[in-house]
């Protein structure tokens, strides 16, 4: 308004303040990454091979036949675990080694036992009366 109460057009425009537009990042749901599952049978077989090999060594001094059974089973499981190339390779190798050691030990003890019985029989001892 001017001095005469007339309305004067506004010659100066008022600046408008707009908020600057930014590209908003698009947030997506994170995709779950799943590794392909490794077959667990190989690791279980490796553990079983190692345990059977150790048991076979312990048992070989008293029960030679049980040492043969556990040693052979441990050897087979260890070889299968190695062929699968599954996790637990070290345990599979340990199972194979302990199984072979127990089988050799059982064979030696069996030969010594048979030789001892043969020797005692030739010397005139009655083996059946010892039991």
N, CA, C and O atoms as a Tinker XYZ file with bonds, in Angstrom:
   524  protein
     1  N      0.828000   -1.149000    0.000000    73     2
     2  CA     0.000000    0.000000    0.000000    64     1     3
     3  C      0.891000    1.237000    0.000000    63     2     4     5
     4  O      1.921000    1.312000    0.671000    81     3
     5  N      0.448000    2.164000   -0.764000    73     3     6
     6  CA     1.230000    3.391000   -0.805000    64     5     7
     7  C      0.623000    4.436000    0.131000    63     6     8     9
     8  O     -0.210000    4.124000    0.983000    81     7
     9  N      1.056000    5.668000   -0.046000    73     7    10
    10  CA     0.616000    6.715000    0.876000    64     9    11
    11  C     -0.859000    7.057000    0.703000    63    10    12    13
    12  O     -1.478000    7.579000    1.630000    81    11
    13  N     -1.419000    6.781000   -0.433000    73    11    14
    14  CA    -2.824000    7.093000   -0.663000    64    13    15
    15  C     -3.727000    5.894000   -0.381000    63    14    16    17
    16  O     -4.910000    5.928000   -0.718000    81    15
    17  N     -3.263000    4.978000    0.148000    73    15    18
    18  CA    -3.967000    3.737000    0.452000    64    17    19
    19  C     -4.341000    2.963000   -0.805000    63    18    20    21
    20  O     -5.315000    2.210000   -0.814000    81    19
    21  N     -3.585000    3.148000   -1.833000    73    19    22
    22  CA    -3.781000    2.350000   -3.047000    64    21    23
    23  C     -2.846000    1.141000   -2.963000    63    22    24    25
    24  O     -1.744000    1.176000   -2.416000    81    23
    25  N     -3.338000    0.159000   -3.506000    73    23    26
    26  CA    -2.559000   -1.061000   -3.465000    64    25    27
    27  C     -1.547000   -1.037000   -4.596000    63    26    28    29
    28  O     -1.897000   -0.833000   -5.758000    81    27
    29  N     -0.333000   -1.241000   -4.251000    73    27    30
    30  CA     0.755000   -1.218000   -5.214000    64    29    31
    31  C      1.116000   -2.671000   -5.527000    63    30    32    33
    32  O      1.257000   -3.525000   -4.652000    81    31
    33  N      1.254000   -2.887000   -6.831000    73    31    34
    34  CA     1.631000   -4.277000   -7.141000    64    33    35
    35  C      3.024000   -4.580000   -6.624000    63    34    36    37
    36  O      3.922000   -3.738000   -6.607000    81    35
    37  N      3.147000   -5.764000   -6.225000    73    35    38
    38  CA     4.426000   -6.222000   -5.673000    64    37    39
    39  C      5.384000   -6.455000   -6.820000    63    38    40    41
    40  O      5.169000   -7.351000   -7.637000    81    39
    41  N      6.413000   -5.681000   -6.890000    73    39    42
    42  CA     7.362000   -5.839000   -7.979000    64    41    43
    43  C      8.473000   -6.818000   -7.625000    63    42    44    45
    44  O      9.137000   -7.375000   -8.500000    81    43
    45  N      8.645000   -7.001000   -6.420000    73    43    46
    46  CA     9.698000   -7.912000   -6.008000    64    45    47
    47  C      9.062000   -9.213000   -5.555000    63    46    48    49
    48  O      8.211000   -9.248000   -4.667000    81    47
    49  N      9.515000  -10.297000   -6.211000    73    47    50
    50  CA     8.948000  -11.599000   -5.846000    64    49    51
    51  C      9.637000  -12.132000   -4.610000    63    50    52    53
    52  O     10.837000  -11.954000   -4.397000    81    51
    53  N      8.866000  -12.760000   -3.848000    73    51    54
    54  CA     9.403000  -13.388000   -2.649000    64    53    55
    55  C     10.110000  -14.682000   -3.065000    63    54    56    57
    56  O      9.554000  -15.476000   -3.824000    81    55
    57  N     11.303000  -14.889000   -2.582000    73    55    58
    58  CA    11.981000  -16.143000   -2.935000    64    57    59
    59  C     11.272000  -17.321000   -2.273000    63    58    60    61
    60  O     10.859000  -17.260000   -1.115000    81    59
    61  N     11.153000  -18.356000   -3.022000    73    59    62
    62  CA    10.555000  -19.565000   -2.451000    64    61    63
    63  C     11.683000  -20.500000   -2.038000    63    62    64    65
    64  O     12.666000  -20.676000   -2.757000    81    63
    65  N     11.525000  -21.062000   -0.929000    73    63    66
    66  CA    12.521000  -21.988000   -0.408000    64    65    67
    67  C     11.976000  -23.395000   -0.521000    63    66    68    69
    68  O     11.067000  -23.810000    0.199000    81    67
    69  N     12.559000  -24.088000   -1.433000    73    67    70
    70  CA    12.169000  -25.483000   -1.594000    64    69    71
    71  C     13.300000  -26.357000   -1.085000    63    70    72    73
    72  O     14.479000  -26.014000   -1.173000    81    71
    73  N     12.908000  -27.459000   -0.570000    73    71    74
    74  CA    13.914000  -28.409000   -0.103000    64    73    75
    75  C     14.524000  -29.085000   -1.316000    63    74    76    77
    76  O     13.799000  -29.554000   -2.192000    81    75
    77  N     15.853000  -29.143000   -1.379000    73    75    78
    78  CA    16.471000  -29.773000   -2.549000    64    77    79
    79  C     16.098000  -31.256000   -2.605000    63    78    80    81
    80  O     15.974000  -31.917000   -1.575000    81    79
    81  N     15.928000  -31.748000   -3.791000    73    79    82
    82  CA    15.546000  -33.131000   -3.994000    64    81    83
    83  C     16.810000  -33.984000   -4.140000    63    82    84    85
    84  O     17.640000  -33.740000   -5.015000    81    83
    85  N     16.935000  -34.949000   -3.301000    73    83    86
    86  CA    18.052000  -35.889000   -3.377000    64    85    87
    87  C     17.492000  -37.242000   -3.770000    63    86    88    89
    88  O     16.361000  -37.600000   -3.439000    81    87
    89  N     18.316000  -37.971000   -4.482000    73    87    90
    90  CA    17.906000  -39.339000   -4.807000    64    89    91
    91  C     17.998000  -40.162000   -3.537000    63    90    92    93
    92  O     19.071000  -40.357000   -2.967000    81    91
    93  N     16.879000  -40.621000   -3.129000    73    91    94
    94  CA    16.847000  -41.438000   -1.930000    64    93    95
    95  C     17.329000  -42.843000   -2.262000    63    94    96    97
    96  O     16.898000  -43.427000   -3.257000    81    95
    97  N     18.206000  -43.382000   -1.450000    73    95    98
    98  CA    18.654000  -44.747000   -1.738000    64    97    99
    99  C     17.506000  -45.733000   -1.521000    63    98   100   101
   100  O     16.692000  -45.596000   -0.608000    81    99
   101  N     17.483000  -46.703000   -2.379000    73    99   102
   102  CA    16.452000  -47.724000   -2.276000    64   101   103
   103  C     17.024000  -48.863000   -1.448000    63   102   104   105
   104  O     18.014000  -49.496000   -1.817000    81   103
   105  N     16.393000  -49.096000   -0.356000    73   103   106
   106  CA    16.852000  -50.174000    0.522000    64   105   107
   107  C     16.082000  -51.430000    0.179000    63   106   108   109
   108  O     14.853000  -51.479000    0.224000    81   107
   109  N     16.861000  -52.449000   -0.169000    73   107   110
   110  CA    16.229000  -53.718000   -0.474000    64   109   111
   111  C     16.450000  -54.673000    0.685000    63   110   112   113
   112  O     17.363000  -54.509000    1.493000    81   111
   113  N     15.621000  -55.634000    0.737000    73   111   114
   114  CA    15.766000  -56.667000    1.749000    64   113   115
   115  C     17.054000  -57.431000    1.452000    63   114   116   117
   116  O     17.246000  -57.895000    0.328000    81   115
   117  N     17.939000  -57.570000    2.437000    73   115   118
   118  CA    19.178000  -58.300000    2.153000    64   117   119
   119  C     18.878000  -59.753000    1.790000    63   118   120   121
   120  O     18.056000  -60.421000    2.416000    81   119
   121  N     19.565000  -60.202000    0.773000    73   119   122
   122  CA    19.359000  -61.570000    0.323000    64   121   123
   123  C     20.192000  -62.496000    1.203000    63   122   124   125
   124  O     21.373000  -62.248000    1.445000    81   123
   125  N     19.582000  -63.527000    1.659000    73   123   126
   126  CA    20.291000  -64.495000    2.485000    64   125   127
   127  C     21.205000  -65.324000    1.593000    63   126   128   129
   128  O     20.789000  -65.826000    0.548000    81   127
   129  N     22.450000  -65.458000    2.021000    73   127   130
   130  CA    23.414000  -66.245000    1.252000    64   129   131
   131  C     23.612000  -67.568000    1.970000    63   130   132   133
   132  O     24.035000  -67.611000    3.125000    81   131
   133  N     23.310000  -68.606000    1.291000    73   131   134
   134  CA    23.460000  -69.930000    1.861000    64   133   135
   135  C     24.555000  -70.665000    1.108000    63   134   136   137
   136  O     24.537000  -70.753000   -0.119000    81   135
   137  N     25.511000  -71.193000    1.869000    73   135   138
   138  CA    26.529000  -72.015000    1.243000    64   137   139
   139  C     25.920000  -73.375000    0.951000    63   138   140   141
   140  O     25.081000  -73.858000    1.711000    81   139
   141  N     26.328000  -73.983000   -0.122000    73   139   142
   142  CA    25.806000  -75.320000   -0.369000    64   141   143
   143  C     26.260000  -76.255000    0.754000    63   142   144   145
   144  O     27.414000  -76.234000    1.182000    81   143
   145  N     25.345000  -77.048000    1.200000    73   143   146
   146  CA    25.663000  -77.921000    2.322000    64   145   147
   147  C     26.638000  -79.005000    1.894000    63   146   148   149
   148  O     26.478000  -79.650000    0.858000    81   147
   149  N     27.649000  -79.178000    2.726000    73   147   150
   150  CA    28.608000  -80.238000    2.482000    64   149   151
   151  C     28.008000  -81.533000    3.024000    63   150   152   153
   152  O     27.319000  -81.515000    4.044000    81   151
   153  N     28.258000  -82.631000    2.366000    73   151   154
   154  CA    27.736000  -83.881000    2.901000    64   153   155
   155  C     28.400000  -84.198000    4.234000    63   154   156   157
   156  O     29.626000  -84.259000    4.332000    81   155
   157  N     27.588000  -84.394000    5.245000    73   155   158
   158  CA    28.114000  -84.646000    6.572000    64   157   159
   159  C     28.518000  -86.099000    6.770000    63   158   160   161
   160  O     29.186000  -86.430000    7.749000    81   159
   161  N     28.124000  -86.956000    5.863000    73   159   162
   162  CA    28.460000  -88.362000    6.009000    64   161   163
   163  C     29.953000  -88.584000    5.998000    63   162   164   165
   164  O     30.443000  -89.467000    6.702000    81   163
   165  N     30.695000  -87.809000    5.221000    73   163   166
   166  CA    32.133000  -87.962000    5.158000    64   165   167
   167  C     32.799000  -87.648000    6.478000    63   166   168   169
   168  O     33.707000  -88.363000    6.901000    81   167
   169  N     32.360000  -86.585000    7.134000    73   167   170
   170  CA    32.941000  -86.223000    8.421000    64   169   171
   171  C     32.569000  -87.250000    9.481000    63   170   172   173
   172  O     33.399000  -87.618000   10.312000    81   171
   173  N     31.344000  -87.706000    9.453000    73   171   174
   174  CA    30.918000  -88.736000   10.400000    64   173   175
   175  C     31.661000  -90.037000   10.183000    63   174   176   177
   176  O     32.022000  -90.727000   11.136000    81   175
   177  N     31.887000  -90.368000    8.919000    73   175   178
   178  CA    32.642000  -91.584000    8.617000    64   177   179
   179  C     34.088000  -91.443000    9.063000    63   178   180   181
   180  O     34.686000  -92.402000    9.550000    81   179
   181  N     34.650000  -90.259000    8.900000    73   179   182
   182  CA    36.032000  -90.032000    9.329000    64   181   183
   183  C     36.156000  -90.176000   10.836000    63   182   184   185
   184  O     37.105000  -90.784000   11.331000    81   183
   185  N     35.201000  -89.617000   11.564000    73   183   186
   186  CA    35.210000  -89.733000   13.023000    64   185   187
   187  C     35.049000  -91.191000   13.436000    63   186   188   189
   188  O     35.761000  -91.675000   14.316000    81   187
   189  N     34.108000  -91.893000   12.797000    73   187   190
   190  CA    33.890000  -93.302000   13.128000    64   189   191
   191  C     35.128000  -94.132000   12.813000    63   190   192   193
   192  O     35.466000  -95.048000   13.562000    81   191
   193  N     35.801000  -93.823000   11.723000    73   191   194
   194  CA    37.015000  -94.546000   11.356000    64   193   195
   195  C     38.099000  -94.346000   12.407000    63   194   196   197
   196  O     38.761000  -95.300000   12.816000    81   195
   197  N     38.276000  -93.109000   12.837000    73   195   198
   198  CA    39.299000  -92.832000   13.840000    64   197   199
   199  C     38.977000  -93.514000   15.171000    63   198   200   201
   200  O     39.857000  -94.099000   15.802000    81   199
   201  N     37.720000  -93.438000   15.591000    73   199   202
   202  CA    37.317000  -94.061000   16.850000    64   201   203
   203  C     37.488000  -95.580000   16.776000    63   202   204   205
   204  O     38.004000  -96.193000   17.710000    81   203
   205  N     37.059000  -96.183000   15.674000    73   203   206
   206  CA    37.207000  -97.632000   15.541000    64   205   207
   207  C     38.670000  -98.046000   15.486000    63   206   208   209
   208  O     39.030000  -99.094000   16.022000    81   207
   209  N     39.512000  -97.255000   14.856000    73   207   210
   210  CA    40.942000  -97.563000   14.835000    64   209   211
   211  C     41.549000  -97.534000   16.220000    63   210   212   213
   212  O     42.332000  -98.413000   16.581000    81   211
   213  N     41.187000  -96.521000   16.999000    73   211   214
   214  CA    41.699000  -96.421000   18.373000    64   213   215
   215  C     41.173000  -97.570000   19.226000    63   214   216   217
   216  O     41.931000  -98.190000   19.971000    81   215
   217  N     39.884000  -97.852000   19.118000    73   215   218
   218  CA    39.293000  -98.963000   19.880000    64   217   219
   219  C     39.948000 -100.278000   19.470000    63   218   220   221
   220  O     40.190000 -101.144000   20.311000    81   219
   221  N     40.229000 -100.421000   18.197000    73   219   222
   222  CA    40.845000 -101.651000   17.706000    64   221   223
   223  C     42.242000 -101.848000   18.291000    63   222   224   225
   224  O     42.622000 -102.971000   18.623000    81   223
   225  N     43.002000 -100.767000   18.418000    73   223   226
   226  CA    44.326000 -100.879000   19.038000    64   225   227
   227  C     44.208000 -101.302000   20.494000    63   226   228   229
   228  O     44.954000 -102.166000   20.956000    81   227
   229  N     43.278000 -100.698000   21.210000    73   227   230
   230  CA    43.098000 -101.012000   22.627000    64   229   231
   231  C     42.627000 -102.454000   22.808000    63   230   232   233
   232  O     43.082000 -103.151000   23.715000    81   231
   233  N     41.736000 -102.888000   21.961000    73   231   234
   234  CA    41.131000 -104.213000   22.101000    64   233   235
   235  C     42.068000 -105.318000   21.596000    63   234   236   237
   236  O     41.919000 -106.475000   21.988000    81   235
   237  N     43.024000 -104.975000   20.736000    73   235   238
   238  CA    43.835000 -106.000000   20.082000    64   237   239
   239  C     44.661000 -106.822000   21.060000    63   238   240   241
   240  O     45.008000 -107.961000   20.749000    81   239
   241  N     44.986000 -106.290000   22.224000    73   239   242
   242  CA    45.788000 -107.064000   23.168000    64   241   243
   243  C     44.963000 -108.135000   23.887000    63   242   244   245
   244  O     45.526000 -109.117000   24.373000    81   243
   245  N     43.672000 -107.966000   23.961000    73   243   246
   246  CA    42.847000 -108.933000   24.688000    64   245   247
   247  C     41.949000 -109.761000   23.770000    63   246   248   249
   248  O     41.845000 -110.978000   23.925000    81   247
   249  N     41.312000 -109.105000   22.830000    73   247   250
   250  CA    40.356000 -109.773000   21.947000    64   249   251
   251  C     40.799000 -109.589000   20.497000    63   250   252   253
   252  O     40.414000 -108.628000   19.831000    81   251
   253  N     41.609000 -110.523000   20.028000    73   251   254
   254  CA    42.204000 -110.384000   18.701000    64   253   255
   255  C     41.133000 -110.365000   17.618000    63   254   256   257
   256  O     41.232000 -109.600000   16.659000    81   255
   257  N     40.121000 -111.196000   17.765000    73   255   258
   258  CA    39.086000 -111.266000   16.735000    64   257   259
   259  C     38.260000 -109.976000   16.677000    63   258   260   261
   260  O     37.877000 -109.529000   15.596000    81   259
   261  N     37.994000 -109.392000   17.823000    73   259   262
   262  CA    37.275000 -108.113000   17.846000    64   261   263
   263  C     38.135000 -107.008000   17.225000    63   262   264   265
   264  O     37.612000 -106.088000   16.597000    81   263
   265  N     39.453000 -107.104000   17.405000    73   263   266
   266  CA    40.361000 -106.123000   16.809000    64   265   267
   267  C     40.333000 -106.227000   15.289000    63   266   268   269
   268  O     40.417000 -105.214000   14.593000    81   267
   269  N     40.215000 -107.463000   14.767000    73   267   270
   270  CA    40.109000 -107.624000   13.316000    64   269   271
   271  C     38.841000 -106.956000   12.784000    63   270   272   273
   272  O     38.873000 -106.238000   11.784000    81   271
   273  N     37.741000 -107.204000   13.463000    73   271   274
   274  CA    36.459000 -106.662000   12.992000    64   273   275
   275  C     36.472000 -105.133000   13.040000    63   274   276   277
   276  O     36.142000 -104.480000   12.050000    81   275
   277  N     36.849000 -104.562000   14.180000    73   275   278
   278  CA    36.829000 -103.099000   14.297000    64   277   279
   279  C     37.894000 -102.458000   13.409000    63   278   280   281
   280  O     37.678000 -101.375000   12.865000    81   279
   281  N     39.034000 -103.117000   13.261000    73   279   282
   282  CA    40.093000 -102.582000   12.399000    64   281   283
   283  C     39.687000 -102.549000   10.937000    63   282   284   285
   284  O     39.938000 -101.563000   10.243000    81   283
   285  N     39.059000 -103.622000   10.464000    73   283   286
   286  CA    38.628000 -103.664000    9.062000    64   285   287
   287  C     37.526000 -102.643000    8.799000    63   286   288   289
   288  O     37.547000 -101.949000    7.783000    81   287
   289  N     36.564000 -102.553000    9.715000    73   287   290
   290  CA    35.480000 -101.574000    9.543000    64   289   291
   291  C     36.047000 -100.148000    9.567000    63   290   292   293
   292  O     35.659000  -99.312000    8.751000    81   291
   293  N     36.956000  -99.875000   10.492000    73   291   294
   294  CA    37.576000  -98.557000   10.562000    64   293   295
   295  C     38.365000  -98.224000    9.303000    63   294   296   297
   296  O     38.350000  -97.085000    8.836000    81   295
   297  N     39.056000  -99.225000    8.754000    73   295   298
   298  CA    39.827000  -99.022000    7.518000    64   297   299
   299  C     38.904000  -98.702000    6.346000    63   298   300   301
   300  O     39.181000  -97.794000    5.562000    81   299
   301  N     37.814000  -99.447000    6.227000    73   299   302
   302  CA    36.867000  -99.221000    5.125000    64   301   303
   303  C     36.214000  -97.848000    5.241000    63   302   304   305
   304  O     36.095000  -97.134000    4.245000    81   303
   305  N     35.791000  -97.475000    6.442000    73   303   306
   306  CA    35.155000  -96.159000    6.630000    64   305   307
   307  C     36.137000  -95.020000    6.341000    63   306   308   309
   308  O     35.751000  -94.001000    5.769000    81   307
   309  N     37.393000  -95.188000    6.731000    73   307   310
   310  CA    38.395000  -94.162000    6.459000    64   309   311
   311  C     38.646000  -93.986000    4.971000    63   310   312   313
   312  O     38.779000  -92.862000    4.487000    81   311
   313  N     38.711000  -95.094000    4.246000    73   311   314
   314  CA    38.931000  -95.013000    2.798000    64   313   315
   315  C     37.736000  -94.364000    2.108000    63   314   316   317
   316  O     37.908000  -93.546000    1.204000    81   315
   317  N     36.532000  -94.724000    2.530000    73   315   318
   318  CA    35.333000  -94.114000    1.938000    64   317   319
   319  C     35.299000  -92.609000    2.223000    63   318   320   321
   320  O     34.957000  -91.819000    1.344000    81   319
   321  N     35.653000  -92.214000    3.446000    73   319   322
   322  CA    35.664000  -90.791000    3.799000    64   321   323
   323  C     36.691000  -90.031000    2.972000    63   322   324   325
   324  O     36.445000  -88.886000    2.594000    81   323
   325  N     37.830000  -90.638000    2.685000    73   323   326
   326  CA    38.831000  -89.972000    1.842000    64   325   327
   327  C     38.362000  -89.864000    0.400000    63   326   328   329
   328  O     38.622000  -88.859000   -0.262000    81   327
   329  N     37.682000  -90.877000   -0.088000    73   327   330
   330  CA    37.209000  -90.859000   -1.477000    64   329   331
   331  C     36.148000  -89.782000   -1.692000    63   330   332   333
   332  O     36.067000  -89.200000   -2.774000    81   331
   333  N     35.337000  -89.514000   -0.670000    73   331   334
   334  CA    34.286000  -88.503000   -0.793000    64   333   335
   335  C     34.833000  -87.085000   -0.786000    63   334   336   337
   336  O     34.130000  -86.150000   -1.168000    81   335
   337  N     36.062000  -86.914000   -0.363000    73   335   338
   338  CA    36.701000  -85.604000   -0.241000    64   337   339
   339  C     35.837000  -84.651000    0.582000    63   338   340   341
   340  O     35.672000  -83.480000    0.240000    81   339
   341  N     35.307000  -85.169000    1.645000    73   339   342
   342  CA    34.469000  -84.387000    2.546000    64   341   343
   343  C     35.343000  -83.816000    3.660000    63   342   344   345
   344  O     36.511000  -84.184000    3.780000    81   343
   345  N     34.788000  -82.927000    4.468000    73   343   346
   346  CA    35.565000  -82.419000    5.596000    64   345   347
   347  C     35.939000  -83.554000    6.545000    63   346   348   349
   348  O     35.247000  -84.570000    6.608000    81   347
   349  N     37.013000  -83.383000    7.268000    73   347   350
   350  CA    37.453000  -84.416000    8.186000    64   349   351
   351  C     38.525000  -85.299000    7.581000    63   350   352   353
   352  O     38.674000  -86.459000    7.963000    81   351
   353  N     39.268000  -84.751000    6.640000    73   351   354
   354  CA    40.306000  -85.531000    5.950000    64   353   355
   355  C     41.367000  -86.025000    6.931000    63   354   356   357
   356  O     41.813000  -87.168000    6.829000    81   355
   357  N     41.775000  -85.185000    7.873000    73   355   358
   358  CA    42.792000  -85.573000    8.854000    64   357   359
   359  C     42.325000  -86.712000    9.741000    63   358   360   361
   360  O     43.093000  -87.620000   10.058000    81   359
   361  N     41.061000  -86.657000   10.139000    73   359   362
   362  CA    40.526000  -87.740000   10.963000    64   361   363
   363  C     40.415000  -89.035000   10.169000    63   362   364   365
   364  O     40.612000  -90.119000   10.718000    81   363
   365  N     40.102000  -88.930000    8.886000    73   363   366
   366  CA    40.025000  -90.126000    8.047000    64   365   367
   367  C     41.406000  -90.763000    7.910000    63   366   368   369
   368  O     41.539000  -91.985000    7.979000    81   367
   369  N     42.425000  -89.940000    7.718000    73   367   370
   370  CA    43.789000  -90.464000    7.626000    64   369   371
   371  C     44.206000  -91.090000    8.952000    63   370   372   373
   372  O     44.819000  -92.157000    8.968000    81   371
   373  N     43.878000  -90.435000   10.060000    73   371   374
   374  CA    44.200000  -90.993000   11.377000    64   373   375
   375  C     43.479000  -92.318000   11.591000    63   374   376   377
   376  O     44.048000  -93.247000   12.163000    81   375
   377  N     42.233000  -92.413000   11.135000    73   375   378
   378  CA    41.485000  -93.664000   11.252000    64   377   379
   379  C     42.102000  -94.780000   10.433000    63   378   380   381
   380  O     42.166000  -95.926000   10.878000    81   379
   381  N     42.561000  -94.441000    9.225000    73   379   382
   382  CA    43.206000  -95.450000    8.379000    64   381   383
   383  C     44.504000  -95.928000    9.022000    63   382   384   385
   384  O     44.773000  -97.128000    9.069000    81   383
   385  N     45.307000  -94.988000    9.516000    73   383   386
   386  CA    46.595000  -95.352000   10.121000    64   385   387
   387  C     46.388000  -96.208000   11.377000    63   386   388   389
   388  O     47.039000  -97.239000   11.543000    81   387
   389  N     45.478000  -95.776000   12.257000    73   387   390
   390  CA    45.256000  -96.553000   13.483000    64   389   391
   391  C     44.645000  -97.920000   13.177000    63   390   392   393
   392  O     44.939000  -98.893000   13.871000    81   391
   393  N     43.814000  -98.006000   12.167000    73   391   394
   394  CA    43.235000  -99.295000   11.787000    64   393   395
   395  C     44.309000 -100.234000   11.244000    63   394   396   397
   396  O     44.320000 -101.421000   11.568000    81   395
   397  N     45.209000  -99.707000   10.422000    73   395   398
   398  CA    46.297000 -100.542000    9.886000    64   397   399
   399  C     47.219000 -101.002000   11.005000    63   398   400   401
   400  O     47.630000 -102.162000   11.038000    81   399
   401  N     47.546000 -100.088000   11.929000    73   399   402
   402  CA    48.401000 -100.469000   13.058000    64   401   403
   403  C     47.736000 -101.563000   13.884000    63   402   404   405
   404  O     48.389000 -102.526000   14.285000    81   403
   405  N     46.442000 -101.416000   14.139000    73   403   406
   406  CA    45.754000 -102.421000   14.952000    64   405   407
   407  C     45.660000 -103.761000   14.225000    63   406   408   409
   408  O     45.767000 -104.812000   14.857000    81   407
   409  N     45.463000 -103.739000   12.906000    73   407   410
   410  CA    45.407000 -104.998000   12.156000    64   409   411
   411  C     46.765000 -105.699000   12.165000    63   410   412   413
   412  O     46.836000 -106.915000   12.340000    81   411
   413  N     47.839000 -104.934000   11.977000    73   411   414
   414  CA    49.182000 -105.529000   12.034000    64   413   415
   415  C     49.456000 -106.083000   13.426000    63   414   416   417
   416  O     49.987000 -107.185000   13.568000    81   415
   417  N     49.094000 -105.321000   14.447000    73   415   418
   418  CA    49.282000 -105.773000   15.828000    64   417   419
   419  C     48.464000 -107.034000   16.107000    63   418   420   421
   420  O     48.947000 -107.961000   16.758000    81   419
   421  N     47.235000 -107.066000   15.617000    73   419   422
   422  CA    46.391000 -108.242000   15.830000    64   421   423
   423  C     46.954000 -109.465000   15.110000    63   422   424   425
   424  O     46.916000 -110.572000   15.647000    81   423
   425  N     47.475000 -109.273000   13.901000    73   423   426
   426  CA    48.068000 -110.397000   13.162000    64   425   427
   427  C     49.301000 -110.919000   13.894000    63   426   428   429
   428  O     49.484000 -112.130000   14.023000    81   427
   429  N     50.150000 -110.003000   14.373000    73   427   430
   430  CA    51.351000 -110.424000   15.108000    64   429   431
   431  C     50.960000 -111.177000   16.379000    63   430   432   433
   432  O     51.524000 -112.228000   16.683000    81   431
   433  N     50.002000 -110.641000   17.111000    73   431   434
   434  CA    49.572000 -111.312000   18.343000    64   433   435
   435  C     48.922000 -112.660000   18.055000    63   434   436   437
   436  O     49.093000 -113.605000   18.825000    81   435
   437  N     48.186000 -112.758000   16.964000    73   435   438
   438  CA    47.582000 -114.033000   16.594000    64   437   439
   439  C     48.653000 -115.058000   16.240000    63   438   440   441
   440  O     48.549000 -116.220000   16.635000    81   439
   441  N     49.680000 -114.645000   15.502000    73   439   442
   442  CA    50.776000 -115.546000   15.143000    64   441   443
   443  C     51.544000 -115.980000   16.395000    63   442   444   445
   444  O     51.891000 -117.152000   16.542000    81   443
   445  N     51.805000 -115.036000   17.286000    73   443   446
   446  CA    52.501000 -115.365000   18.534000    64   445   447
   447  C     51.660000 -116.325000   19.373000    63   446   448   449
   448  O     52.191000 -117.266000   19.964000    81   447
   449  N     50.357000 -116.090000   19.423000    73   447   450
   450  CA    49.476000 -116.975000   20.187000    64   449   451
   451  C     49.428000 -118.385000   19.619000    63   450   452   453
   452  O     49.499000 -119.363000   20.364000    81   451
   453  N     49.309000 -118.490000   18.304000    73   451   454
   454  CA    49.279000 -119.811000   17.662000    64   453   455
   455  C     50.623000 -120.519000   17.852000    63   454   456   457
   456  O     50.665000 -121.725000   18.099000    81   455
   457  N     51.708000 -119.771000   17.737000    73   455   458
   458  CA    53.032000 -120.369000   17.944000    64   457   459
   459  C     53.200000 -120.835000   19.382000    63   458   460   461
   460  O     53.775000 -121.896000   19.625000    81   459
   461  N     52.702000 -120.054000   20.341000    73   459   462
   462  CA    52.812000 -120.442000   21.752000    64   461   463
   463  C     52.002000 -121.696000   22.042000    63   462   464   465
   464  O     52.460000 -122.597000   22.745000    81   463
   465  N     50.799000 -121.742000   21.495000    73   463   466
   466  CA    49.959000 -122.939000   21.708000    64   465   467
   467  C     50.610000 -124.147000   21.045000    63   466   468   469
   468  O     50.609000 -125.233000   21.625000    81   467
   469  N     51.154000 -123.991000   19.875000    73   467   470
   470  CA    51.820000 -125.094000   19.176000    64   469   471
   471  C     53.040000 -125.562000   19.963000    63   470   472   473
   472  O     53.276000 -126.762000   20.108000    81   471
   473  N     53.800000 -124.616000   20.461000    73   471   474
   474  CA    54.983000 -124.972000   21.233000    64   473   475
   475  C     54.599000 -125.723000   22.500000    63   474   476   477
   476  O     55.200000 -126.747000   22.823000    81   475
   477  N     53.598000 -125.218000   23.220000    73   475   478
   478  CA    53.179000 -125.876000   24.454000    64   477   479
   479  C     52.610000 -127.263000   24.175000    63   478   480   481
   480  O     52.815000 -128.178000   24.972000    81   479
   481  N     51.913000 -127.435000   23.082000    73   479   482
   482  CA    51.351000 -128.739000   22.731000    64   481   483
   483  C     52.480000 -129.732000   22.409000    63   482   484   485
   484  O     52.414000 -130.898000   22.796000    81   483
   485  N     53.510000 -129.264000   21.703000    73   483   486
   486  CA    54.642000 -130.125000   21.369000    64   485   487
   487  C     55.464000 -130.481000   22.598000    63   486   488   489
   488  O     56.125000 -131.519000   22.614000    81   487
   489  N     55.438000 -129.654000   23.610000    73   487   490
   490  CA    56.192000 -129.922000   24.830000    64   489   491
   491  C     55.451000 -130.878000   25.751000    63   490   492   493
   492  O     55.993000 -131.296000   26.774000    81   491
   493  N     54.230000 -131.227000   25.404000    73   491   494
   494  CA    53.502000 -132.195000   26.207000    64   493   495
   495  C     52.477000 -131.587000   27.146000    63   494   496   497
   496  O     51.864000 -132.307000   27.934000    81   495
   497  N     52.277000 -130.295000   27.081000    73   495   498
   498  CA    51.259000 -129.675000   27.927000    64   497   499
   499  C     49.887000 -129.929000   27.322000    63   498   500   501
   500  O     49.702000 -129.895000   26.106000    81   499
   501  N     48.931000 -130.186000   28.211000    73   499   502
   502  CA    47.554000 -130.337000   27.759000    64   501   503
   503  C     46.888000 -128.956000   27.789000    63   502   504   505
   504  O     46.579000 -128.418000   28.852000    81   503
   505  N     46.683000 -128.413000   26.618000    73   503   506
   506  CA    46.141000 -127.054000   26.515000    64   505   507
   507  C     44.710000 -127.002000   27.042000    63   506   508   509
   508  O     44.305000 -125.994000   27.621000    81   507
   509  N     43.944000 -128.065000   26.854000    73   507   510
   510  CA    42.538000 -128.066000   27.277000    64   509   511
   511  C     42.413000 -128.028000   28.800000    63   510   512   513
   512  O     41.407000 -127.545000   29.319000    81   511
   513  N     43.393000 -128.515000   29.507000    73   511   514
   514  CA    43.310000 -128.503000   30.971000    64   513   515
   515  C     43.621000 -127.117000   31.540000    63   514   516   517
   516  O     43.344000 -126.854000   32.710000    81   515
   517  N     44.196000 -126.226000   30.718000    73   515   518
   518  CA    44.517000 -124.880000   31.199000    64   517   519
   519  C     43.277000 -124.019000   31.335000    63   518   520   521
   520  O     43.275000 -123.043000   32.086000    81   519
   521  N     42.231000 -124.368000   30.622000    73   519   522
   522  CA    41.022000 -123.566000   30.674000    64   521   523
   523  C     40.175000 -124.086000   31.753000    63   522   524
   524  O     39.086000 -123.563000   31.990000    81   523
